[in-house]
Amino acid sequence: MGGWVRIGIVLSVIWALVGGFWGNDMAINDASKLSSLQLDNCVADNRARLHLKPGESESYDQVWNPCWAKLGENFLHNAEGHWWAAAIVGLVPIPVAWLIIYGCVGIFRWIRRGFRNAS
């Protein structure tokens, strides 16, 4: 195994870890944003159901409590596939990068052989 292949293996392992954490973080952040929007919509729906106008005082129990109860459930539902995102971001680019690099090396060697044969 040459030095460049060893560097490629080390970089692949590093990317698998970093990319996996990055993909997981992106999925969790998206789930958090969606859950926050769902909370805002729930509060707006409850305010509309109670015919409350903006700035008008509200009954916390009637407006917010049902929404807080749903928030955890919504977040868990929204974050269900976060490990798939981690796996895709962490693992899919590795074989693609290896194929591209091997293709570029092959083309470079092919061109170099052409110059050697021409001499």
Biopython code that builds the backbone (N, CA, C, O; Angstrom):
import numpy as np
from Bio.PDB.StructureBuilder import StructureBuilder

atoms = [
    (1, "MET", "N", (0.857, -1.176, 0.000)),
    (1, "MET", "CA", (0.000, 0.000, 0.000)),
    (1, "MET", "C", (0.902, 1.237, 0.000)),
    (1, "MET", "O", (1.764, 1.393, 0.865)),
    (2, "GLY", "N", (0.689, 2.099, -0.972)),
    (2, "GLY", "CA", (1.495, 3.305, -1.080)),
    (2, "GLY", "C", (1.066, 4.366, -0.076)),
    (2, "GLY", "O", (0.026, 4.265, 0.575)),
    (3, "GLY", "N", (1.903, 5.373, 0.019)),
    (3, "GLY", "CA", (1.631, 6.468, 0.954)),
    (3, "GLY", "C", (0.350, 7.229, 0.637)),
    (3, "GLY", "O", (-0.374, 7.637, 1.545)),
    (4, "TRP", "N", (0.063, 7.425, -0.676)),
    (4, "TRP", "CA", (-1.146, 8.158, -1.058)),
    (4, "TRP", "C", (-2.404, 7.376, -0.690)),
    (4, "TRP", "O", (-3.410, 7.964, -0.293)),
    (5, "VAL", "N", (-2.347, 6.061, -0.821)),
    (5, "VAL", "CA", (-3.504, 5.231, -0.456)),
    (5, "VAL", "C", (-3.729, 5.292, 1.048)),
    (5, "VAL", "O", (-4.869, 5.358, 1.508)),
    (6, "ARG", "N", (-2.648, 5.268, 1.808)),
    (6, "ARG", "CA", (-2.778, 5.375, 3.268)),
    (6, "ARG", "C", (-3.370, 6.723, 3.676)),
    (6, "ARG", "O", (-4.207, 6.798, 4.575)),
    (7, "ILE", "N", (-2.925, 7.783, 3.003)),
    (7, "ILE", "CA", (-3.510, 9.108, 3.269)),
    (7, "ILE", "C", (-4.998, 9.088, 2.938)),
    (7, "ILE", "O", (-5.810, 9.631, 3.688)),
    (8, "GLY", "N", (-5.359, 8.462, 1.816)),
    (8, "GLY", "CA", (-6.766, 8.364, 1.429)),
    (8, "GLY", "C", (-7.592, 7.605, 2.454)),
    (8, "GLY", "O", (-8.728, 7.986, 2.737)),
    (9, "ILE", "N", (-7.039, 6.539, 3.014)),
    (9, "ILE", "CA", (-7.765, 5.769, 4.033)),
    (9, "ILE", "C", (-7.974, 6.603, 5.288)),
    (9, "ILE", "O", (-9.066, 6.623, 5.857)),
    (10, "VAL", "N", (-6.916, 7.295, 5.717)),
    (10, "VAL", "CA", (-7.027, 8.144, 6.918)),
    (10, "VAL", "C", (-8.068, 9.245, 6.683)),
    (10, "VAL", "O", (-8.907, 9.502, 7.546)),
    (11, "LEU", "N", (-8.012, 9.888, 5.520)),
    (11, "LEU", "CA", (-8.984, 10.948, 5.218)),
    (11, "LEU", "C", (-10.403, 10.389, 5.129)),
    (11, "LEU", "O", (-11.359, 11.058, 5.520)),
    (12, "SER", "N", (-10.543, 9.178, 4.622)),
    (12, "SER", "CA", (-11.869, 8.554, 4.536)),
    (12, "SER", "C", (-12.447, 8.296, 5.922)),
    (12, "SER", "O", (-13.629, 8.542, 6.163)),
    (13, "VAL", "N", (-11.617, 7.804, 6.824)),
    (13, "VAL", "CA", (-12.079, 7.554, 8.200)),
    (13, "VAL", "C", (-12.450, 8.869, 8.881)),
    (13, "VAL", "O", (-13.476, 8.964, 9.553)),
    (14, "ILE", "N", (-11.601, 9.879, 8.697)),
    (14, "ILE", "CA", (-11.892, 11.192, 9.296)),
    (14, "ILE", "C", (-13.206, 11.734, 8.744)),
    (14, "ILE", "O", (-14.038, 12.235, 9.499)),
    (15, "TRP", "N", (-13.397, 11.632, 7.402)),
    (15, "TRP", "CA", (-14.643, 12.132, 6.819)),
    (15, "TRP", "C", (-15.853, 11.351, 7.322)),
    (15, "TRP", "O", (-16.904, 11.939, 7.575)),
    (16, "ALA", "N", (-15.716, 10.032, 7.471)),
    (16, "ALA", "CA", (-16.842, 9.231, 7.953)),
    (16, "ALA", "C", (-17.297, 9.733, 9.318)),
    (16, "ALA", "O", (-18.495, 9.806, 9.588)),
    (17, "LEU", "N", (-16.346, 10.076, 10.176)),
    (17, "LEU", "CA", (-16.700, 10.573, 11.516)),
    (17, "LEU", "C", (-17.249, 11.998, 11.460)),
    (17, "LEU", "O", (-18.330, 12.281, 11.979)),
    (18, "VAL", "N", (-16.494, 12.883, 10.828)),
    (18, "VAL", "CA", (-16.896, 14.301, 10.769)),
    (18, "VAL", "C", (-18.189, 14.450, 9.969)),
    (18, "VAL", "O", (-19.110, 15.140, 10.403)),
    (19, "GLY", "N", (-18.261, 13.808, 8.808)),
    (19, "GLY", "CA", (-19.466, 13.887, 7.983)),
    (19, "GLY", "C", (-20.674, 13.291, 8.677)),
    (19, "GLY", "O", (-21.787, 13.799, 8.549)),
    (20, "GLY", "N", (-20.450, 12.200, 9.419)),
    (20, "GLY", "CA", (-21.560, 11.598, 10.166)),
    (20, "GLY", "C", (-22.105, 12.532, 11.235)),
    (20, "GLY", "O", (-23.317, 12.697, 11.372)),
    (21, "PHE", "N", (-21.200, 13.141, 11.988)),
    (21, "PHE", "CA", (-21.639, 14.106, 13.000)),
    (21, "PHE", "C", (-22.312, 15.317, 12.358)),
    (21, "PHE", "O", (-23.303, 15.832, 12.874)),
    (22, "TRP", "N", (-21.769, 15.761, 11.236)),
    (22, "TRP", "CA", (-22.333, 16.915, 10.541)),
    (22, "TRP", "C", (-23.734, 16.598, 10.012)),
    (22, "TRP", "O", (-24.656, 17.395, 10.187)),
    (23, "GLY", "N", (-23.894, 15.449, 9.372)),
    (23, "GLY", "CA", (-25.212, 15.048, 8.866)),
    (23, "GLY", "C", (-26.219, 14.892, 9.992)),
    (23, "GLY", "O", (-27.375, 15.292, 9.857)),
    (24, "ASN", "N", (-25.781, 14.310, 11.107)),
    (24, "ASN", "CA", (-26.661, 14.155, 12.266)),
    (24, "ASN", "C", (-27.069, 15.515, 12.817)),
    (24, "ASN", "O", (-28.233, 15.735, 13.150)),
    (25, "ASP", "N", (-26.109, 16.420, 12.910)),
    (25, "ASP", "CA", (-26.384, 17.760, 13.421)),
    (25, "ASP", "C", (-27.368, 18.506, 12.518)),
    (25, "ASP", "O", (-28.277, 19.178, 13.004)),
    (26, "MET", "N", (-27.181, 18.383, 11.205)),
    (26, "MET", "CA", (-28.107, 19.043, 10.270)),
    (26, "MET", "C", (-29.525, 18.493, 10.435)),
    (26, "MET", "O", (-30.490, 19.257, 10.443)),
    (27, "ALA", "N", (-29.650, 17.178, 10.565)),
    (27, "ALA", "CA", (-30.976, 16.568, 10.700)),
    (27, "ALA", "C", (-31.639, 16.983, 12.014)),
    (27, "ALA", "O", (-32.836, 17.268, 12.043)),
    (28, "ILE", "N", (-30.868, 17.018, 13.096)),
    (28, "ILE", "CA", (-31.420, 17.423, 14.397)),
    (28, "ILE", "C", (-31.821, 18.898, 14.363)),
    (28, "ILE", "O", (-32.870, 19.263, 14.893)),
    (29, "ASN", "N", (-30.999, 19.748, 13.748)),
    (29, "ASN", "CA", (-31.349, 21.170, 13.642)),
    (29, "ASN", "C", (-32.613, 21.375, 12.812)),
    (29, "ASN", "O", (-33.456, 22.202, 13.159)),
    (30, "ASP", "N", (-32.750, 20.626, 11.715)),
    (30, "ASP", "CA", (-33.964, 20.727, 10.903)),
    (30, "ASP", "C", (-35.185, 20.276, 11.695)),
    (30, "ASP", "O", (-36.246, 20.894, 11.607)),
    (31, "ALA", "N", (-35.040, 19.200, 12.468)),
    (31, "ALA", "CA", (-36.146, 18.717, 13.298)),
    (31, "ALA", "C", (-36.514, 19.749, 14.353)),
    (31, "ALA", "O", (-37.693, 19.938, 14.653)),
    (32, "SER", "N", (-35.524, 20.413, 14.912)),
    (32, "SER", "CA", (-35.766, 21.448, 15.922)),
    (32, "SER", "C", (-36.504, 22.639, 15.324)),
    (32, "SER", "O", (-37.443, 23.159, 15.927)),
    (33, "LYS", "N", (-36.075, 23.075, 14.125)),
    (33, "LYS", "CA", (-36.746, 24.203, 13.470)),
    (33, "LYS", "C", (-38.188, 23.863, 13.131)),
    (33, "LYS", "O", (-39.087, 24.679, 13.338)),
    (34, "LEU", "N", (-38.410, 22.661, 12.611)),
    (34, "LEU", "CA", (-39.762, 22.247, 12.267)),
    (34, "LEU", "C", (-40.637, 22.144, 13.513)),
    (34, "LEU", "O", (-41.805, 22.532, 13.480)),
    (35, "SER", "N", (-40.093, 21.632, 14.599)),
    (35, "SER", "CA", (-40.846, 21.533, 15.852)),
    (35, "SER", "C", (-41.195, 22.910, 16.389)),
    (35, "SER", "O", (-42.285, 23.114, 16.922)),
    (36, "SER", "N", (-40.273, 23.855, 16.250)),
    (36, "SER", "CA", (-40.539, 25.225, 16.684)),
    (36, "SER", "C", (-41.669, 25.845, 15.859)),
    (36, "SER", "O", (-42.542, 26.521, 16.403)),
    (37, "LEU", "N", (-41.648, 25.612, 14.551)),
    (37, "LEU", "CA", (-42.742, 26.118, 13.706)),
    (37, "LEU", "C", (-44.075, 25.472, 14.076)),
    (37, "LEU", "O", (-45.114, 26.132, 14.088)),
    (38, "GLN", "N", (-44.033, 24.183, 14.376)),
    (38, "GLN", "CA", (-45.258, 23.501, 14.781)),
    (38, "GLN", "C", (-45.781, 24.068, 16.101)),
    (38, "GLN", "O", (-46.992, 24.188, 16.282)),
    (39, "LEU", "N", (-44.883, 24.417, 17.024)),
    (39, "LEU", "CA", (-45.290, 25.043, 18.285)),
    (39, "LEU", "C", (-45.943, 26.393, 18.019)),
    (39, "LEU", "O", (-46.991, 26.704, 18.584)),
    (40, "ASP", "N", (-45.319, 27.194, 17.155)),
    (40, "ASP", "CA", (-45.885, 28.504, 16.826)),
    (40, "ASP", "C", (-47.266, 28.366, 16.181)),
    (40, "ASP", "O", (-48.185, 29.123, 16.497)),
    (41, "ASN", "N", (-47.403, 27.399, 15.280)),
    (41, "ASN", "CA", (-48.707, 27.178, 14.628)),
    (41, "ASN", "C", (-49.756, 26.712, 15.626)),
    (41, "ASN", "O", (-50.913, 27.126, 15.556)),
    (42, "CYS", "N", (-49.354, 25.853, 16.552)),
    (42, "CYS", "CA", (-50.293, 25.370, 17.565)),
    (42, "CYS", "C", (-50.790, 26.525, 18.434)),
    (42, "CYS", "O", (-51.982, 26.627, 18.723)),
    (43, "VAL", "N", (-49.864, 27.395, 18.848)),
    (43, "VAL", "CA", (-50.244, 28.549, 19.673)),
    (43, "VAL", "C", (-51.167, 29.476, 18.883)),
    (43, "VAL", "O", (-52.167, 29.956, 19.416)),
    (44, "ALA", "N", (-50.837, 29.726, 17.621)),
    (44, "ALA", "CA", (-51.681, 30.591, 16.785)),
    (44, "ALA", "C", (-53.069, 29.982, 16.612)),
    (44, "ALA", "O", (-54.071, 30.697, 16.661)),
    (45, "ASP", "N", (-53.135, 28.672, 16.411)),
    (45, "ASP", "CA", (-54.437, 28.003, 16.277)),
    (45, "ASP", "C", (-55.247, 28.114, 17.556)),
    (45, "ASP", "O", (-56.451, 28.367, 17.511)),
    (46, "ASN", "N", (-54.595, 27.927, 18.695)),
    (46, "ASN", "CA", (-55.305, 28.027, 19.975)),
    (46, "ASN", "C", (-55.784, 29.450, 20.229)),
    (46, "ASN", "O", (-56.887, 29.653, 20.736)),
    (47, "ARG", "N", (-54.966, 30.430, 19.882)),
    (47, "ARG", "CA", (-55.385, 31.826, 20.047)),
    (47, "ARG", "C", (-56.570, 32.132, 19.145)),
    (47, "ARG", "O", (-57.503, 32.826, 19.549)),
    (48, "ALA", "N", (-56.534, 31.614, 17.923)),
    (48, "ALA", "CA", (-57.650, 31.846, 16.994)),
    (48, "ALA", "C", (-58.908, 31.138, 17.473)),
    (48, "ALA", "O", (-60.009, 31.678, 17.360)),
    (49, "ARG", "N", (-58.750, 29.935, 18.004)),
    (49, "ARG", "CA", (-59.899, 29.171, 18.511)),
    (49, "ARG", "C", (-60.568, 29.900, 19.671)),
    (49, "ARG", "O", (-61.787, 29.841, 19.832)),
    (50, "LEU", "N", (-59.761, 30.587, 20.476)),
    (50, "LEU", "CA", (-60.295, 31.335, 21.617)),
    (50, "LEU", "C", (-60.658, 32.772, 21.251)),
    (50, "LEU", "O", (-61.075, 33.551, 22.108)),
    (51, "HIS", "N", (-60.495, 33.120, 19.959)),
    (51, "HIS", "CA", (-60.816, 34.465, 19.451)),
    (51, "HIS", "C", (-60.024, 35.547, 20.184)),
    (51, "HIS", "O", (-60.570, 36.593, 20.532)),
    (52, "LEU", "N", (-58.735, 35.290, 20.416)),
    (52, "LEU", "CA", (-57.867, 36.273, 21.059)),
    (52, "LEU", "C", (-57.164, 37.086, 19.983)),
    (52, "LEU", "O", (-56.704, 36.541, 18.980)),
    (53, "LYS", "N", (-57.085, 38.392, 20.200)),
    (53, "LYS", "CA", (-56.405, 39.282, 19.270)),
    (53, "LYS", "C", (-54.961, 39.464, 19.724)),
    (53, "LYS", "O", (-54.656, 39.256, 20.898)),
    (54, "PRO", "N", (-54.057, 39.854, 18.802)),
    (54, "PRO", "CA", (-52.659, 40.085, 19.194)),
    (54, "PRO", "C", (-52.574, 41.107, 20.327)),
    (54, "PRO", "O", (-53.234, 42.145, 20.294)),
    (55, "GLY", "N", (-51.769, 40.802, 21.306)),
    (55, "GLY", "CA", (-51.587, 41.683, 22.454)),
    (55, "GLY", "C", (-52.613, 41.462, 23.554)),
    (55, "GLY", "O", (-52.448, 41.975, 24.661)),
    (56, "GLU", "N", (-53.645, 40.724, 23.278)),
    (56, "GLU", "CA", (-54.671, 40.440, 24.271)),
    (56, "GLU", "C", (-54.168, 39.335, 25.198)),
    (56, "GLU", "O", (-53.539, 38.374, 24.755)),
    (57, "SER", "N", (-54.457, 39.489, 26.492)),
    (57, "SER", "CA", (-53.984, 38.478, 27.445)),
    (57, "SER", "C", (-54.701, 37.156, 27.186)),
    (57, "SER", "O", (-55.828, 37.110, 26.693)),
    (58, "GLU", "N", (-54.010, 36.105, 27.535)),
    (58, "GLU", "CA", (-54.522, 34.782, 27.215)),
    (58, "GLU", "C", (-54.439, 33.877, 28.432)),
    (58, "GLU", "O", (-53.692, 34.136, 29.375)),
    (59, "SER", "N", (-55.187, 32.861, 28.389)),
    (59, "SER", "CA", (-55.113, 31.842, 29.419)),
    (59, "SER", "C", (-53.972, 30.884, 29.038)),
    (59, "SER", "O", (-54.051, 30.176, 28.034)),
    (60, "TYR", "N", (-52.936, 30.878, 29.841)),
    (60, "TYR", "CA", (-51.762, 30.063, 29.547)),
    (60, "TYR", "C", (-52.137, 28.589, 29.415)),
    (60, "TYR", "O", (-51.638, 27.884, 28.539)),
    (61, "ASP", "N", (-53.026, 28.137, 30.301)),
    (61, "ASP", "CA", (-53.433, 26.725, 30.284)),
    (61, "ASP", "C", (-54.133, 26.351, 28.988)),
    (61, "ASP", "O", (-53.965, 25.236, 28.494)),
    (62, "GLN", "N", (-54.913, 27.265, 28.433)),
    (62, "GLN", "CA", (-55.662, 26.943, 27.228)),
    (62, "GLN", "C", (-54.842, 27.129, 25.952)),
    (62, "GLN", "O", (-55.069, 26.429, 24.965)),
    (63, "VAL", "N", (-53.896, 28.060, 25.962)),
    (63, "VAL", "CA", (-53.147, 28.370, 24.744)),
    (63, "VAL", "C", (-51.830, 27.599, 24.684)),
    (63, "VAL", "O", (-51.552, 26.945, 23.679)),
    (64, "TRP", "N", (-51.022, 27.660, 25.726)),
    (64, "TRP", "CA", (-49.671, 27.127, 25.662)),
    (64, "TRP", "C", (-49.537, 25.673, 26.123)),
    (64, "TRP", "O", (-48.809, 24.902, 25.497)),
    (65, "ASN", "N", (-50.204, 25.291, 27.177)),
    (65, "ASN", "CA", (-50.008, 23.938, 27.723)),
    (65, "ASN", "C", (-50.246, 22.816, 26.715)),
    (65, "ASN", "O", (-49.441, 21.886, 26.665)),
    (66, "PRO", "N", (-51.314, 22.855, 25.905)),
    (66, "PRO", "CA", (-51.478, 21.771, 24.932)),
    (66, "PRO", "C", (-50.333, 21.730, 23.909)),
    (66, "PRO", "O", (-49.947, 20.661, 23.437)),
    (67, "CYS", "N", (-49.805, 22.897, 23.582)),
    (67, "CYS", "CA", (-48.724, 22.966, 22.598)),
    (67, "CYS", "C", (-47.412, 22.455, 23.180)),
    (67, "CYS", "O", (-46.654, 21.768, 22.497)),
    (68, "TRP", "N", (-47.139, 22.791, 24.451)),
    (68, "TRP", "CA", (-45.925, 22.284, 25.099)),
    (68, "TRP", "C", (-45.999, 20.761, 25.213)),
    (68, "TRP", "O", (-44.984, 20.077, 25.083)),
    (69, "ALA", "N", (-47.181, 20.240, 25.451)),
    (69, "ALA", "CA", (-47.331, 18.792, 25.554)),
    (69, "ALA", "C", (-47.021, 18.108, 24.224)),
    (69, "ALA", "O", (-46.470, 17.007, 24.212)),
    (70, "LYS", "N", (-47.367, 18.745, 23.104)),
    (70, "LYS", "CA", (-47.119, 18.173, 21.783)),
    (70, "LYS", "C", (-45.680, 18.378, 21.307)),
    (70, "LYS", "O", (-45.216, 17.652, 20.428)),
    (71, "LEU", "N", (-44.976, 19.347, 21.867)),
    (71, "LEU", "CA", (-43.649, 19.705, 21.363)),
    (71, "LEU", "C", (-42.667, 18.535, 21.391)),
    (71, "LEU", "O", (-41.997, 18.267, 20.393)),
    (72, "GLY", "N", (-42.576, 17.848, 22.506)),
    (72, "GLY", "CA", (-41.650, 16.717, 22.610)),
    (72, "GLY", "C", (-41.991, 15.608, 21.637)),
    (72, "GLY", "O", (-41.111, 15.027, 21.003)),
    (73, "GLU", "N", (-43.275, 15.322, 21.526)),
    (73, "GLU", "CA", (-43.728, 14.283, 20.599)),
    (73, "GLU", "C", (-43.416, 14.674, 19.150)),
    (73, "GLU", "O", (-42.952, 13.851, 18.361)),
    (74, "ASN", "N", (-43.676, 15.936, 18.817)),
    (74, "ASN", "CA", (-43.376, 16.415, 17.460)),
    (74, "ASN", "C", (-41.882, 16.346, 17.161)),
    (74, "ASN", "O", (-41.483, 15.947, 16.067)),
    (75, "PHE", "N", (-41.051, 16.735, 18.140)),
    (75, "PHE", "CA", (-39.603, 16.704, 17.913)),
    (75, "PHE", "C", (-39.125, 15.278, 17.675)),
    (75, "PHE", "O", (-38.333, 15.039, 16.763)),
    (76, "LEU", "N", (-39.591, 14.332, 18.475)),
    (76, "LEU", "CA", (-39.179, 12.940, 18.290)),
    (76, "LEU", "C", (-39.615, 12.422, 16.921)),
    (76, "LEU", "O", (-38.873, 11.696, 16.259)),
    (77, "HIS", "N", (-40.802, 12.794, 16.508)),
    (77, "HIS", "CA", (-41.290, 12.373, 15.189)),
    (77, "HIS", "C", (-40.464, 13.015, 14.077)),
    (77, "HIS", "O", (-40.106, 12.351, 13.104)),
    (78, "ASN", "N", (-40.164, 14.298, 14.219)),
    (78, "ASN", "CA", (-39.407, 15.022, 13.185)),
    (78, "ASN", "C", (-37.952, 14.553, 13.099)),
    (78, "ASN", "O", (-37.342, 14.636, 12.034)),
    (79, "ALA", "N", (-37.396, 14.067, 14.197)),
    (79, "ALA", "CA", (-35.990, 13.660, 14.231)),
    (79, "ALA", "C", (-35.807, 12.164, 14.002)),
    (79, "ALA", "O", (-34.698, 11.654, 14.158)),
    (80, "GLU", "N", (-36.863, 11.455, 13.637)),
    (80, "GLU", "CA", (-36.787, 10.000, 13.512)),
    (80, "GLU", "C", (-35.672, 9.518, 12.588)),
    (80, "GLU", "O", (-34.974, 8.567, 12.941)),
    (81, "GLY", "N", (-35.479, 10.115, 11.455)),
    (81, "GLY", "CA", (-34.511, 9.627, 10.486)),
    (81, "GLY", "C", (-33.144, 10.264, 10.567)),
    (81, "GLY", "O", (-32.400, 10.236, 9.586)),
    (82, "HIS", "N", (-32.785, 10.839, 11.708)),
    (82, "HIS", "CA", (-31.529, 11.592, 11.773)),
    (82, "HIS", "C", (-30.304, 10.706, 11.580)),
    (82, "HIS", "O", (-29.284, 11.197, 11.095)),
    (83, "TRP", "N", (-30.355, 9.434, 11.933)),
    (83, "TRP", "CA", (-29.195, 8.560, 11.727)),
    (83, "TRP", "C", (-29.013, 8.227, 10.253)),
    (83, "TRP", "O", (-27.892, 7.987, 9.803)),
    (84, "TRP", "N", (-30.112, 8.210, 9.499)),
    (84, "TRP", "CA", (-29.980, 8.007, 8.050)),
    (84, "TRP", "C", (-29.244, 9.173, 7.419)),
    (84, "TRP", "O", (-28.395, 8.977, 6.550)),
    (85, "ALA", "N", (-29.559, 10.373, 7.845)),
    (85, "ALA", "CA", (-28.861, 11.552, 7.318)),
    (85, "ALA", "C", (-27.379, 11.490, 7.682)),
    (85, "ALA", "O", (-26.524, 11.824, 6.862)),
    (86, "ALA", "N", (-27.073, 11.064, 8.904)),
    (86, "ALA", "CA", (-25.681, 10.941, 9.325)),
    (86, "ALA", "C", (-24.949, 9.914, 8.467)),
    (86, "ALA", "O", (-23.815, 10.146, 8.048)),
    (87, "ALA", "N", (-25.590, 8.791, 8.207)),
    (87, "ALA", "CA", (-24.956, 7.744, 7.403)),
    (87, "ALA", "C", (-24.745, 8.197, 5.960)),
    (87, "ALA", "O", (-23.700, 7.930, 5.366)),
    (88, "ILE", "N", (-25.729, 8.873, 5.409)),
    (88, "ILE", "CA", (-25.615, 9.318, 4.012)),
    (88, "ILE", "C", (-24.511, 10.367, 3.865)),
    (88, "ILE", "O", (-23.673, 10.263, 2.970)),
    (89, "VAL", "N", (-24.508, 11.363, 4.726)),
    (89, "VAL", "CA", (-23.500, 12.427, 4.625)),
    (89, "VAL", "C", (-22.110, 11.892, 4.976)),
    (89, "VAL", "O", (-21.112, 12.328, 4.401)),
    (90, "GLY", "N", (-22.044, 10.960, 5.905)),
    (90, "GLY", "CA", (-20.748, 10.443, 6.328)),
    (90, "GLY", "C", (-20.163, 9.393, 5.410)),
    (90, "GLY", "O", (-18.942, 9.308, 5.282)),
    (91, "LEU", "N", (-21.004, 8.581, 4.758)),
    (91, "LEU", "CA", (-20.479, 7.439, 4.018)),
    (91, "LEU", "C", (-20.572, 7.549, 2.496)),
    (91, "LEU", "O", (-19.682, 7.059, 1.800)),
    (92, "VAL", "N", (-21.601, 8.164, 1.968)),
    (92, "VAL", "CA", (-21.777, 8.214, 0.507)),
    (92, "VAL", "C", (-20.645, 8.948, -0.209)),
    (92, "VAL", "O", (-20.216, 8.485, -1.266)),
    (93, "PRO", "N", (-20.140, 10.067, 0.311)),
    (93, "PRO", "CA", (-19.073, 10.759, -0.411)),
    (93, "PRO", "C", (-17.757, 9.979, -0.514)),
    (93, "PRO", "O", (-16.945, 10.269, -1.392)),
    (94, "ILE", "N", (-17.534, 9.006, 0.358)),
    (94, "ILE", "CA", (-16.249, 8.299, 0.373)),
    (94, "ILE", "C", (-16.018, 7.505, -0.912)),
    (94, "ILE", "O", (-14.996, 7.724, -1.563)),
    (95, "PRO", "N", (-16.913, 6.594, -1.315)),
    (95, "PRO", "CA", (-16.649, 5.873, -2.568)),
    (95, "PRO", "C", (-16.678, 6.790, -3.789)),
    (95, "PRO", "O", (-15.965, 6.551, -4.763)),
    (96, "VAL", "N", (-17.491, 7.826, -3.739)),
    (96, "VAL", "CA", (-17.532, 8.779, -4.859)),
    (96, "VAL", "C", (-16.170, 9.459, -4.993)),
    (96, "VAL", "O", (-15.648, 9.579, -6.101)),
    (97, "ALA", "N", (-15.594, 9.901, -3.886)),
    (97, "ALA", "CA", (-14.285, 10.558, -3.916)),
    (97, "ALA", "C", (-13.199, 9.596, -4.396)),
    (97, "ALA", "O", (-12.338, 9.977, -5.189)),
    (98, "TRP", "N", (-13.238, 8.350, -3.919)),
    (98, "TRP", "CA", (-12.244, 7.363, -4.360)),
    (98, "TRP", "C", (-12.356, 7.134, -5.861)),
    (98, "TRP", "O", (-11.336, 7.064, -6.546)),
    (99, "LEU", "N", (-13.562, 7.019, -6.383)),
    (99, "LEU", "CA", (-13.740, 6.810, -7.824)),
    (99, "LEU", "C", (-13.229, 8.006, -8.627)),
    (99, "LEU", "O", (-12.568, 7.829, -9.650)),
    (100, "ILE", "N", (-13.524, 9.195, -8.178)),
    (100, "ILE", "CA", (-13.060, 10.402, -8.881)),
    (100, "ILE", "C", (-11.533, 10.474, -8.863)),
    (100, "ILE", "O", (-10.907, 10.755, -9.885)),
    (101, "ILE", "N", (-10.942, 10.218, -7.700)),
    (101, "ILE", "CA", (-9.481, 10.300, -7.593)),
    (101, "ILE", "C", (-8.814, 9.222, -8.439)),
    (101, "ILE", "O", (-7.850, 9.502, -9.152)),
    (102, "TYR", "N", (-9.322, 7.987, -8.366)),
    (102, "TYR", "CA", (-8.750, 6.930, -9.200)),
    (102, "TYR", "C", (-8.923, 7.243, -10.682)),
    (102, "TYR", "O", (-8.027, 6.964, -11.480)),
    (103, "GLY", "N", (-10.044, 7.808, -11.054)),
    (103, "GLY", "CA", (-10.250, 8.214, -12.443)),
    (103, "GLY", "C", (-9.261, 9.274, -12.877)),
    (103, "GLY", "O", (-8.704, 9.192, -13.972)),
    (104, "CYS", "N", (-9.034, 10.269, -12.034)),
    (104, "CYS", "CA", (-8.076, 11.340, -12.358)),
    (104, "CYS", "C", (-6.652, 10.790, -12.456)),
    (104, "CYS", "O", (-5.902, 11.162, -13.359)),
    (105, "VAL", "N", (-6.281, 9.902, -11.524)),
    (105, "VAL", "CA", (-4.946, 9.292, -11.572)),
    (105, "VAL", "C", (-4.800, 8.469, -12.845)),
    (105, "VAL", "O", (-3.759, 8.528, -13.500)),
    (106, "GLY", "N", (-5.821, 7.709, -13.203)),
    (106, "GLY", "CA", (-5.776, 6.910, -14.426)),
    (106, "GLY", "C", (-5.628, 7.772, -15.663)),
    (106, "GLY", "O", (-4.844, 7.444, -16.554)),
    (107, "ILE", "N", (-6.355, 8.850, -15.734)),
    (107, "ILE", "CA", (-6.253, 9.762, -16.882)),
    (107, "ILE", "C", (-4.874, 10.398, -16.929)),
    (107, "ILE", "O", (-4.278, 10.508, -18.001)),
    (108, "PHE", "N", (-4.358, 10.820, -15.776)),
    (108, "PHE", "CA", (-3.024, 11.418, -15.717)),
    (108, "PHE", "C", (-1.972, 10.426, -16.215)),
    (108, "PHE", "O", (-1.098, 10.793, -17.000)),
    (109, "ARG", "N", (-2.053, 9.170, -15.761)),
    (109, "ARG", "CA", (-1.080, 8.154, -16.198)),
    (109, "ARG", "C", (-1.222, 7.857, -17.688)),
    (109, "ARG", "O", (-0.220, 7.650, -18.372)),
    (110, "TRP", "N", (-2.422, 7.836, -18.186)),
    (110, "TRP", "CA", (-2.674, 7.583, -19.608)),
    (110, "TRP", "C", (-2.053, 8.693, -20.460)),
    (110, "TRP", "O", (-1.419, 8.423, -21.480)),
    (111, "ILE", "N", (-2.241, 9.936, -20.034)),
    (111, "ILE", "CA", (-1.655, 11.079, -20.761)),
    (111, "ILE", "C", (-0.140, 11.013, -20.689)),
    (111, "ILE", "O", (0.530, 11.243, -21.696)),
    (112, "ARG", "N", (0.412, 10.708, -19.531)),
    (112, "ARG", "CA", (1.864, 10.624, -19.358)),
    (112, "ARG", "C", (2.466, 9.529, -20.232)),
    (112, "ARG", "O", (3.534, 9.722, -20.815)),
    (113, "ARG", "N", (1.789, 8.372, -20.332)),
    (113, "ARG", "CA", (2.248, 7.295, -21.220)),
    (113, "ARG", "C", (2.256, 7.758, -22.669)),
    (113, "ARG", "O", (3.145, 7.384, -23.435)),
    (114, "GLY", "N", (1.290, 8.556, -23.046)),
    (114, "GLY", "CA", (1.252, 9.064, -24.408)),
    (114, "GLY", "C", (2.452, 9.940, -24.732)),
    (114, "GLY", "O", (2.980, 9.885, -25.843)),
    (115, "PHE", "N", (2.886, 10.746, -23.772)),
    (115, "PHE", "CA", (4.060, 11.587, -23.992)),
    (115, "PHE", "C", (5.333, 10.746, -24.017)),
    (115, "PHE", "O", (6.254, 11.058, -24.772)),
    (116, "ARG", "N", (5.407, 9.697, -23.216)),
    (116, "ARG", "CA", (6.596, 8.835, -23.210)),
    (116, "ARG", "C", (6.713, 8.067, -24.533)),
    (116, "ARG", "O", (7.810, 7.914, -25.069)),
    (117, "ASN", "N", (5.572, 7.583, -25.060)),
    (117, "ASN", "CA", (5.594, 6.832, -26.306)),
    (117, "ASN", "C", (5.896, 7.729, -27.511)),
    (117, "ASN", "O", (6.394, 7.249, -28.529)),
    (118, "ALA", "N", (5.603, 8.995, -27.404)),
    (118, "ALA", "CA", (5.826, 9.927, -28.511)),
    (118, "ALA", "C", (7.305, 10.277, -28.653)),
    (118, "ALA", "O", (7.742, 10.700, -29.723)),
    (119, "SER", "N", (8.075, 10.103, -27.583)),
    (119, "SER", "CA", (9.484, 10.483, -27.629)),
    (119, "SER", "C", (10.323, 9.496, -28.380)),
    (119, "SER", "O", (11.534, 9.683, -28.502)),
]
sb = StructureBuilder()
sb.init_structure("model")
sb.init_model(0)
sb.init_chain("A")
sb.init_seg("    ")
for serial, (resi, resn, name, xyz) in enumerate(atoms, 1):
    if name == "N":
        sb.init_residue(resn, " ", resi, " ")
    sb.init_atom(name, np.array(xyz, "f"), 0.0, 1.0, " ", f" {name:<3s}", serial, name[0])
structure = sb.get_structure()
